[in-house]
Amino acid sequence: MFLRAFPARADRPNRTPTPMLDPSLVHTTLSRHQLADGFEIVVDLERSHGSWLRDAISGDEYLDAFTCFASWPLGYNHPKLGTDAFRRDILLAGSNNPSNSDLYSSLMAEFVASFATRVTPEGFPHHFWVAGGALAVENAMKVAFDWKARRLGRTDLMEDVNDLVILHFRQAFHGRSGYTLSVTNTLPDKVGLFPKFPWPRVHNPFIVFDDEGGIANDIEAEEARAREEIELAFRRHGRRIAAILLEPMQGEGGDNHFRTQFLRFLREIADRHEALLIFDEVQTGFFGSGRPWLWQHHGVRPDIVAFGKKTQVCGLYAGPRVDEVQDNVFRRPSRINSTWGGNLVDMVRCRHFIQVIHEDGLAAHIAGIGREVIDGLRCIARTSGGFVRSVRGLGSLIAFTLPSDQARRDVLHALAAARVLALPCGSSSVRFRLPLTMTSAEAQLLVDRTEAAVRSAKSGSAPRTVAVETATASD
C-alpha cells in the first residue's frame, strides 16, 4: 500500500491513527524530486524514544550519538512534551505563522522572557531571532560591521564599507550563507565555486590530548604562531577588522578545543584594536557542554554570541559594547531583520525545552554522563596501541581521533552495524553528540559498542554499510 495508518500508542489511547507514506517508499519518493543522500534508514517519529532512534523500515533501534547534528537535545518523544500544555501551545503556534519581527504574540513574549532570563547570561541585553544557524552568524557579523563603520565615523548608509573584514580561523565552520561562506573552510564541497571575500584567516591553535586528558602537543608554540598571524592581520588591515570570529570549540573542523589563555588573548586584542569578539555557539551552546554556553567554562566574555541547533529558533545575543555607537542595529529599525523573525513553533518548543532542562537538572546530568563516556573512551585509547587518540570533550560534545580517514570510516561503519549513530569531524576524528537525557546505562553501552567497533576496525573486519556513509553531508 502507498499509505498506511499507524495505530495509536498505548500511552496515547485517544489519538486518531495518522495515515502516512509507507516507509519503504520514502527514499524513492524523495529521489524523484530532490537529492536524497541522507541516511538509508527512515526515522519512525512515533516509536523512537529517548536516546533511541527507530528505523521505520527495519524496526531496528539505533543508539543516537548523532542527535540531528547536535540539534535535538531531549531525545525522542520526551514525556514532558506530551503534556496538554505543550500540545496546546505547539498546536496553536503550528496552526498559525505570524511574522514575529512585527506581529507579536503572548507565546513569543513568553519564549523571549524565558530565554533571556534562564539561558542568556546576565549582561547581554540585546537579542535577535532568525531561522538558521548560518543566518545567526551572518547577522552577528552584520552587527559588527555596522558597529565598526560607525566607530570609524562612517554613518552615511550610502558609503562604501567593503574594506571592513572579519578575522577568522582555519578549520572553521560557520555556515553556508553569503557572509559565512567567506569564513567557513572545512571541506571544499561546502564553499567551492561560490564567490567569497578574502578576509584574514589565521592559525587555529587547538589542543591535542594525551590518554589522561593532559596536553600532548606544544600548545605554547601553536598559540605563538596564531598570535603572530593575528598581530600581522591587524597590522595589514589596521582598524578595518570589525570582529574576531571563533567557535569556542570547532565542531566540523575537528572538535578542536582551545586553552583559556588563548581566548583571553583574543579578548585583549579585540579590545586593543576596537574589534568585537564573536563566539559562534551554534553547535556548542544551549547546555550541550554541561553549562548554558561553552564559553562560560573559560570565563572569557564575548561581545556577541550566535546560537542555533539545540535552541530550535536561532539568533544571537549581544552585550553593552554594541551600545558604544548610538544608532546601532538594536536601536535603528530594520537594520537586521527577516520576515518571520525565527519561527513561533520553534520558540514554543524551545521554551518548553528550557523548562524541562531546568526542572530535571539536565545540565549537571549531561556533564556527568559526558565524563563517564570520556573516561570509558580513554580506557579504550590506553589499550588501543595508539589507534584511538586525543579523546576530548565537555558534556554531550565528545570526540576522538583515529590514524586516518579510512580508519575513521571503518569505525563509523562498525558503529552503524552495532546500531550506533555517530558523526565524523576533521580529517580523521569521530564525534558524539549525546542527548542531554542519556542514561548512565546508555553511556556505558555507547562505550562498549565503540570498543567493539575499534577492535573490528583494527582487525580489518569492519562491515561495509551505507547507513552512515552520507552523515558527513551537513552540519
PEMONOR-V929638 format. One record per residue. N is the residue number from 1. RES is the residue in one letter. PHI is phi in degrees with one decimal (* if undefined). D_CENTER is the distance of its C-alpha to the mean C-alpha in Angstrom with 2 decimals. Layout:
N_RES_PHI_D_CENTER ; N_RES_PHI_D_CENTER
//
This chain:
1_M_*_38.56 ; 2_F_-75.7_36.09 ; 3_L_-117.9_35.00 ; 4_R_-138.9_34.91 ; 5_A_-107.7_34.71 ; 6_F_-83.1_32.55 ; 7_P_-68.3_34.61 ; 8_A_-65.1_33.63 ; 9_R_-70.7_32.06 ; 10_A_-60.9_34.49 ; 11_D_-83.4_32.50 ; 12_R_-134.5_32.47 ; 13_P_-66.0_36.07 ; 14_N_-93.2_36.49 ; 15_R_-75.3_33.78 ; 16_T_-77.5_35.27 ; 17_P_-54.2_34.48 ; 18_T_-108.1_32.14 ; 19_P_-68.8_33.19 ; 20_M_-134.9_30.44 ; 21_L_-61.4_30.54 ; 22_D_-58.1_31.52 ; 23_P_-56.3_28.48 ; 24_S_-66.6_30.54 ; 25_L_-102.1_30.67 ; 26_V_-61.8_27.01 ; 27_H_-66.9_26.35 ; 28_T_-67.1_29.74 ; 29_T_-63.6_29.38 ; 30_L_-63.4_26.06 ; 31_S_-65.0_27.40 ; 32_R_-67.9_30.33 ; 33_H_-127.1_28.29 ; 34_Q_-160.0_25.02 ; 35_L_-70.5_23.36 ; 36_A_-119.4_22.39 ; 37_D_-111.0_20.89 ; 38_G_-83.4_18.39 ; 39_F_-56.9_19.19 ; 40_E_-72.9_22.92 ; 41_I_-74.7_22.56 ; 42_V_-122.4_22.59 ; 43_V_-68.2_20.74 ; 44_D_-93.3_23.36 ; 45_L_-70.2_21.97 ; 46_E_-77.1_25.19 ; 47_R_-106.8_25.44 ; 48_S_-64.4_22.00 ; 49_H_-153.9_21.74 ; 50_G_53.5_19.61 ; 51_S_-83.4_18.00 ; 52_W_-115.8_20.11 ; 53_L_-99.0_19.44 ; 54_R_-95.1_22.92 ; 55_D_-80.6_24.00 ; 56_A_-69.2_26.29 ; 57_I_-83.7_28.43 ; 58_S_-94.1_29.30 ; 59_G_85.4_28.58 ; 60_D_-67.8_26.75 ; 61_E_-112.1_24.04 ; 62_Y_-108.9_21.02 ; 63_L_-71.3_19.32 ; 64_D_-91.8_15.68 ; 65_A_-107.1_13.53 ; 66_F_-116.8_11.22 ; 67_T_44.1_10.33 ; 68_C_52.8_9.61 ; 69_F_55.2_6.66 ; 70_A_66.7_5.39 ; 71_S_-111.5_6.57 ; 72_W_-123.1_10.07 ; 73_P_-81.4_10.86 ; 74_L_-104.7_14.67 ; 75_G_73.5_15.70 ; 76_Y_-92.5_18.13 ; 77_N_53.3_21.02 ; 78_H_-59.1_20.68 ; 79_P_-59.9_24.28 ; 80_K_-77.2_23.57 ; 81_L_-98.1_22.20 ; 82_G_-107.8_25.61 ; 83_T_-76.4_27.57 ; 84_D_-62.5_29.87 ; 85_A_-63.6_28.18 ; 86_F_-65.5_24.75 ; 87_R_-65.0_26.46 ; 88_R_-63.4_28.62 ; 89_D_-66.2_25.85 ; 90_I_-70.6_23.60 ; 91_L_-68.7_26.77 ; 92_L_-63.9_27.95 ; 93_A_-67.4_24.75 ; 94_G_-72.0_24.52 ; 95_S_-83.2_28.19 ; 96_N_-138.0_27.72 ; 97_N_-149.1_25.39 ; 98_P_-68.7_26.43 ; 99_S_-80.0_25.42 ; 100_N_-62.1_23.74 ; 101_S_-64.2_24.20 ; 102_D_-131.1_27.93 ; 103_L_-116.7_28.74 ; 104_Y_-94.0_27.77 ; 105_S_-141.9_27.99 ; 106_S_-62.9_28.24 ; 107_L_-61.8_25.10 ; 108_M_-65.8_23.14 ; 109_A_-62.2_24.93 ; 110_E_-62.8_24.26 ; 111_F_-63.6_20.49 ; 112_V_-59.0_20.57 ; 113_A_-62.8_22.84 ; 114_S_-65.8_20.78 ; 115_F_-64.2_17.50 ; 116_A_-68.2_19.53 ; 117_T_-104.5_21.55 ; 118_R_-119.0_19.44 ; 119_V_-124.8_15.90 ; 120_T_-68.1_16.58 ; 121_P_-67.1_18.69 ; 122_E_-62.5_22.27 ; 123_G_94.6_23.25 ; 124_F_-123.4_20.73 ; 125_P_-80.8_22.90 ; 126_H_-105.3_21.27 ; 127_H_-133.1_18.64 ; 128_F_-146.8_17.77 ; 129_W_-117.7_16.23 ; 130_V_-157.2_15.34 ; 131_A_-95.8_14.02 ; 132_G_117.4_11.05 ; 133_G_-65.4_8.19 ; 134_A_-60.6_10.58 ; 135_L_-71.2_13.33 ; 136_A_-64.3_11.84 ; 137_V_-65.4_11.79 ; 138_E_-60.6_15.10 ; 139_N_-72.2_16.70 ; 140_A_-61.4_15.84 ; 141_M_-65.0_17.78 ; 142_K_-64.8_20.46 ; 143_V_-57.4_20.93 ; 144_A_-67.7_21.55 ; 145_F_-61.0_23.85 ; 146_D_-61.4_25.88 ; 147_W_-59.6_26.17 ; 148_K_-68.3_27.28 ; 149_A_-57.8_29.72 ; 150_R_-69.9_31.35 ; 151_R_-62.9_31.57 ; 152_L_-85.9_33.46 ; 153_G_83.9_35.75 ; 154_R_-94.5_34.54 ; 155_T_-110.2_34.75 ; 156_D_-76.2_36.31 ; 157_L_-65.8_33.73 ; 158_M_-93.5_35.64 ; 159_E_-75.9_35.32 ; 160_D_-77.6_33.71 ; 161_V_-122.9_30.68 ; 162_N_-68.8_29.45 ; 163_D_-85.0_30.03 ; 164_L_-75.1_27.09 ; 165_V_-137.1_24.19 ; 166_I_-116.3_20.74 ; 167_L_-82.5_20.68 ; 168_H_-144.0_17.62 ; 169_F_-122.0_17.06 ; 170_R_-65.0_17.59 ; 171_Q_64.3_14.95 ; 172_A_-87.6_12.42 ; 173_F_-127.2_10.01 ; 174_H_-120.3_9.75 ; 175_G_128.3_10.54 ; 176_R_-128.0_13.88 ; 177_S_-87.0_15.83 ; 178_G_-52.8_18.96 ; 179_Y_-64.3_18.18 ; 180_T_-68.4_14.81 ; 181_L_-59.2_16.77 ; 182_S_-79.6_18.77 ; 183_V_-118.2_16.15 ; 184_T_-87.7_14.15 ; 185_N_-154.4_16.18 ; 186_T_-96.0_14.87 ; 187_L_-112.4_16.99 ; 188_P_-58.0_19.90 ; 189_D_-68.2_19.30 ; 190_K_-78.8_16.29 ; 191_V_-130.6_18.55 ; 192_G_-63.4_22.11 ; 193_L_69.2_24.99 ; 194_F_-109.0_23.24 ; 195_P_-59.6_24.87 ; 196_K_-139.6_22.98 ; 197_F_-86.7_23.99 ; 198_P_-84.1_25.24 ; 199_W_-83.2_23.36 ; 200_P_-66.1_23.66 ; 201_R_-121.4_21.36 ; 202_V_-125.0_21.90 ; 203_H_-63.1_21.58 ; 204_N_-106.2_18.58 ; 205_P_-85.8_20.38 ; 206_F_-86.9_18.18 ; 207_I_-85.6_19.73 ; 208_V_-103.2_21.22 ; 209_F_-99.8_21.97 ; 210_D_-87.1_25.23 ; 211_D_-73.6_25.89 ; 212_E_-106.0_26.41 ; 213_G_92.6_23.23 ; 214_G_-83.7_25.16 ; 215_I_-85.6_24.65 ; 216_A_-103.1_26.28 ; 217_N_-103.0_26.16 ; 218_D_-81.3_28.04 ; 219_I_-67.5_25.26 ; 220_E_-63.7_27.82 ; 221_A_-67.2_28.78 ; 222_E_-61.9_25.24 ; 223_E_-69.6_24.68 ; 224_A_-62.4_28.13 ; 225_R_-61.9_27.34 ; 226_A_-64.5_24.26 ; 227_R_-60.5_26.35 ; 228_E_-62.3_29.12 ; 229_E_-67.3_27.04 ; 230_I_-67.4_25.56 ; 231_E_-60.8_29.11 ; 232_L_-63.4_30.39 ; 233_A_-62.4_27.89 ; 234_F_-68.3_29.06 ; 235_R_-66.7_32.65 ; 236_R_-72.0_32.22 ; 237_H_-100.3_30.46 ; 238_G_58.5_32.16 ; 239_R_-89.2_30.95 ; 240_R_-92.1_29.04 ; 241_I_-80.4_25.60 ; 242_A_-77.6_23.89 ; 243_A_-160.0_20.75 ; 244_I_-102.4_19.01 ; 245_L_-115.6_15.33 ; 246_L_-149.9_13.11 ; 247_E_-79.6_9.74 ; 248_P_-62.6_11.32 ; 249_M_-138.4_9.97 ; 250_Q_-70.9_9.52 ; 251_G_-84.7_7.29 ; 252_E_-57.6_9.11 ; 253_G_-66.3_12.02 ; 254_G_143.2_12.86 ; 255_D_50.3_10.99 ; 256_N_-89.5_13.38 ; 257_H_-100.1_14.43 ; 258_F_-120.6_16.83 ; 259_R_-75.6_19.85 ; 260_T_-57.5_20.41 ; 261_Q_-58.6_23.46 ; 262_F_-71.7_21.64 ; 263_L_-64.6_19.39 ; 264_R_-62.8_22.71 ; 265_F_-60.7_24.24 ; 266_L_-62.0_21.67 ; 267_R_-60.3_22.45 ; 268_E_-66.5_26.14 ; 269_I_-73.9_26.30 ; 270_A_-63.7_24.36 ; 271_D_-65.6_26.96 ; 272_R_-63.9_29.79 ; 273_H_-106.1_29.14 ; 274_E_55.3_28.09 ; 275_A_-121.8_24.55 ; 276_L_-85.7_21.55 ; 277_L_-104.9_18.72 ; 278_I_-111.2_15.27 ; 279_F_-105.4_12.12 ; 280_D_-90.7_8.85 ; 281_E_-111.4_6.57 ; 282_V_-57.9_4.21 ; 283_Q_-91.4_1.44 ; 284_T_-95.4_5.11 ; 285_G_-82.1_6.98 ; 286_F_63.9_9.23 ; 287_F_73.6_11.14 ; 288_G_-64.7_8.88 ; 289_S_-91.4_10.96 ; 290_G_98.5_14.10 ; 291_R_-131.5_14.33 ; 292_P_-54.2_12.97 ; 293_W_-138.5_11.37 ; 294_L_-64.3_11.20 ; 295_W_-61.1_13.70 ; 296_Q_-67.9_16.14 ; 297_H_-65.4_16.77 ; 298_H_-97.1_18.30 ; 299_G_71.9_20.08 ; 300_V_-106.1_19.60 ; 301_R_-81.2_19.20 ; 302_P_-82.7_17.69 ; 303_D_-91.7_19.24 ; 304_I_-139.8_16.23 ; 305_V_-125.7_12.62 ; 306_A_-96.4_10.31 ; 307_F_-138.9_7.86 ; 308_G_179.1_6.66 ; 309_K_52.0_5.40 ; 310_K_-60.1_7.21 ; 311_T_-71.9_9.51 ; 312_Q_70.9_10.77 ; 313_V_-80.8_12.44 ; 314_C_-102.7_10.72 ; 315_G_160.4_12.60 ; 316_L_-153.5_13.57 ; 317_Y_-126.4_16.01 ; 318_A_-137.8_18.68 ; 319_G_-95.2_21.47 ; 320_P_-72.0_25.22 ; 321_R_-62.3_25.42 ; 322_V_-60.3_24.76 ; 323_D_-76.4_28.00 ; 324_E_-66.7_30.00 ; 325_V_-111.8_30.67 ; 326_Q_-69.3_32.45 ; 327_D_-95.9_31.32 ; 328_N_-72.0_27.57 ; 329_V_-67.5_25.21 ; 330_F_-89.0_25.02 ; 331_R_-109.7_28.82 ; 332_R_-96.3_29.85 ; 333_P_-60.9_29.19 ; 334_S_71.7_27.42 ; 335_R_-73.0_26.03 ; 336_I_-126.9_22.44 ; 337_N_-169.6_22.37 ; 338_S_-154.0_21.69 ; 339_T_-58.4_23.84 ; 340_W_-89.0_21.72 ; 341_G_57.1_19.89 ; 342_G_93.1_16.98 ; 343_N_-145.3_18.21 ; 344_L_-64.2_20.45 ; 345_V_-61.3_19.54 ; 346_D_-63.5_15.87 ; 347_M_-63.2_17.36 ; 348_V_-62.1_19.68 ; 349_R_-61.4_17.22 ; 350_C_-62.3_15.04 ; 351_R_-60.8_18.33 ; 352_H_-69.9_19.40 ; 353_F_-57.6_16.19 ; 354_I_-57.5_16.90 ; 355_Q_-62.2_20.45 ; 356_V_-65.2_19.80 ; 357_I_-59.4_17.48 ; 358_H_-73.7_20.26 ; 359_E_-60.6_23.13 ; 360_D_-96.4_22.10 ; 361_G_59.7_20.89 ; 362_L_-73.4_17.64 ; 363_A_-64.9_16.16 ; 364_A_-64.8_19.20 ; 365_H_-61.4_19.27 ; 366_I_-71.7_15.96 ; 367_A_-61.5_16.88 ; 368_G_-69.3_20.08 ; 369_I_-61.7_18.81 ; 370_G_-59.1_16.51 ; 371_R_-63.6_19.68 ; 372_E_-61.6_21.63 ; 373_V_-66.2_19.49 ; 374_I_-62.7_19.40 ; 375_D_-59.7_23.14 ; 376_G_-64.3_23.80 ; 377_L_-66.9_22.04 ; 378_R_-69.3_23.99 ; 379_C_-63.0_27.12 ; 380_I_-62.4_26.42 ; 381_A_-60.7_25.89 ; 382_R_-65.9_29.18 ; 383_T_-108.9_31.12 ; 384_S_-95.6_29.54 ; 385_G_66.3_31.68 ; 386_G_88.4_28.82 ; 387_F_-68.9_27.10 ; 388_V_-103.7_24.02 ; 389_R_-136.2_23.05 ; 390_S_49.4_20.75 ; 391_V_-65.0_19.17 ; 392_R_-154.2_16.51 ; 393_G_155.7_13.88 ; 394_L_-141.5_13.41 ; 395_G_58.4_13.35 ; 396_S_-81.9_11.12 ; 397_L_-103.6_9.53 ; 398_I_-131.7_12.57 ; 399_A_-153.4_14.01 ; 400_F_-149.4_17.52 ; 401_T_-109.4_19.38 ; 402_L_-118.8_22.24 ; 403_P_-65.6_25.25 ; 404_S_-159.5_24.38 ; 405_D_-63.8_22.35 ; 406_Q_-65.3_25.07 ; 407_A_-62.6_24.79 ; 408_R_-63.3_21.08 ; 409_R_-60.1_21.99 ; 410_D_-63.8_24.73 ; 411_V_-66.0_22.64 ; 412_L_-63.2_20.08 ; 413_H_-64.8_23.18 ; 414_A_-66.8_24.78 ; 415_L_-63.6_21.84 ; 416_A_-62.3_21.87 ; 417_A_-64.6_25.62 ; 418_A_-88.9_25.18 ; 419_R_65.5_22.98 ; 420_V_-127.5_19.63 ; 421_L_-96.6_16.48 ; 422_A_-140.3_14.36 ; 423_L_-133.8_12.57 ; 424_P_-85.7_13.80 ; 425_C_-159.1_12.49 ; 426_G_60.4_14.81 ; 427_S_-85.9_18.42 ; 428_S_-156.5_19.21 ; 429_S_-109.0_16.58 ; 430_V_-111.1_15.30 ; 431_R_-123.7_12.11 ; 432_F_-110.0_11.92 ; 433_R_-127.1_9.26 ; 434_L_-86.5_11.88 ; 435_P_-66.4_12.74 ; 436_L_-63.6_13.80 ; 437_T_-94.3_17.20 ; 438_M_-55.3_17.91 ; 439_T_-88.0_21.52 ; 440_S_-63.0_23.22 ; 441_A_-64.8_25.14 ; 442_E_-68.8_22.11 ; 443_A_-62.7_20.65 ; 444_Q_-66.4_24.03 ; 445_L_-63.1_24.13 ; 446_L_-62.4_20.87 ; 447_V_-63.5_22.53 ; 448_D_-62.0_25.78 ; 449_R_-69.4_24.45 ; 450_T_-67.4_22.58 ; 451_E_-60.1_25.92 ; 452_A_-65.8_27.75 ; 453_A_-66.2_25.42 ; 454_V_-64.4_25.93 ; 455_R_-59.2_29.68 ; 456_S_-63.2_29.71 ; 457_A_-67.1_27.97 ; 458_K_-64.4_30.27 ; 459_S_-82.5_33.31 ; 460_G_80.6_32.49 ; 461_S_-105.9_32.61 ; 462_A_-63.3_29.02 ; 463_P_-68.9_29.31 ; 464_R_-98.1_28.28 ; 465_T_-139.3_26.23 ; 466_V_-94.1_24.17 ; 467_A_-59.4_21.98 ; 468_V_-112.6_19.04 ; 469_E_-57.9_20.32 ; 470_T_-103.6_18.16 ; 471_A_-70.6_14.81 ; 472_T_-88.2_14.20 ; 473_A_-75.8_14.51 ; 474_S_-138.1_11.13 ; 475_D_-158.0_7.50
//
